[in-house]
Amino acid sequence: MPAYDAFLLVSFGGPEDPDDVMPFLENVTRGRGVPPERLAGVAEHYYAFGGVSPINQQCRDLLAAVRADMTASGLALPLYWGNRNWTPYLTDTVRAMAADGVRRAVAFVTSAYSSYSSCRQYLDDIDRARAAVGPGAPEIDKIRRYYNHPGFIEPFASAAADALAALPPDLRGGAHLVFTAHSVPVAMAEASGPGGGKATGGRGSYVAELTEAARLVAERTGGGRHPWSLAYQSRSGPPSQPWLEPDVRDHIGDLAKSGTRAVVVIPVGFVSDHMEVRHDLDVEAAQAAESLGVAFARAATPGSHPRFASMVTELVRERMTGAPCAALGRLGVPSQQCPADCCRYPQPAAVPPVAEGRGPE
């Protein structure tokens, strides 16, 4: 098994000061032709929260939880953290790792699924950072996808139960569970997984993995009695390009028309309560539900939950020692190593990811 001498957390990054917001958004969209007025509109989401994204602090909290869990389990590795779009930048972190004498690291990315934005782009980020550092850069192996790991599913199920309990008692029994994930272009979804989607007959793995994760959480929530569905959020592409639907706000509207009086929204596509979760769900989706007279509660993401942190340790042990691999449900254990051609998407430059969850996370 590989002899790792460091652990690396790789995430999206976010601004931590109002002056950071526009430079951050310019980093995210560089080379994609996003109009300045679009960036200015997205910037307002950050300014409404003081110009500070929650994501960097959430990464610090996760690192602290992972460090404590690894220490308690006798796993001694130095921990590093690098971002795609804001400080600490991944290239700077890889350079520091090389200076510290790290030879081979195992990397955990804050995204559980297959797709260009949530898998391949992180692999490319790592390759570019290593190339920038040069011959002394450590080898870096990305940990497998973990969408069906018990340490991912169990915190969501617990949070969904808490959200159900927050609804008015007379509405809980009929509440509909609405699972959400970041919408992506349909072509990107179809290209997700091994062979750029070819191994799944062109259907892609992204939607299948999301559906399976949602099913696993729904089975463990409220005795599995609640109806559930999968919707999408945070679309950022042009209207002319087909993206995954339905949008969560439209979906809540359809549910209201069919008589649903309460929803629990579960952001199963995300690891932490970053800006897209807090704005797109806690503000926009919540307002849509209120306008329709639908009671609304939102489940927390795993964040730095102890079970999620212990999952990270377990995944590292899988790679280091060949320990048994944990996975729930019907799709089995994802491969330990992404194939060279996984999640290839032919037109990444056409995708403007103007937000944190395009790979969070």
Secondary structure, 3 states (H helix, E strand, C coil): CCCCCEEEEEECCCCECHHHHHHHHHHHHCCCCCCHHHHHHHHHHHHCCCCECCHHHHHHHHHHHHHHHHHHCCCCCCEEEEECCCCCEHHHHHHHHHHCCCCEEEEEECCCCCCHHHHHHHHHHHHHHHHHHCCCCCEEEECCCCCCCHHHHHHHHHHHHHHHHHCCHHHHCCCEEEEEEECCEHHHHHCCCHHHHHHHCCCCCHHHHHHHHHHHHHHCCHHHCCCEEEEEECCCCCCCCCECCCEHHHHHHHHHHCCCCEEEEECCCCCCCCHHHHHHHHHHHHHHHHHCCCEEEECCCCCCCHHHHHHHHHHHHHHHHCCCCCCCCCCCCCCCCCCCCCCCCCCHHHCCCCCCCCCCC
